[in-house]
């Protein structure tokens, strides 16, 4: 018998009030899981942002404009 089948069998033996408590407990576990996943994703995004901004200094004191980028990208001659 699988774990799920055992859980279902035990839940069937509970009173309606006890079943409601089980459902609320499962909802709490789901909320915790969603919260942890959100925090993990937030940490990943923060780390990516930090990496991006740490590279921003490589352009310091360089004369880079939209026009110069376009010229270089499309090899346009004046």
Secondary structure, 3 states (H helix, E strand, C coil): CCHHHHHHHHHHCCCHHHHHHHHHHHHHHHHHHHHHHHHHHHHHHHHHHHHHHHHHHHHCCCCCCHHHHHHHHHCCCC
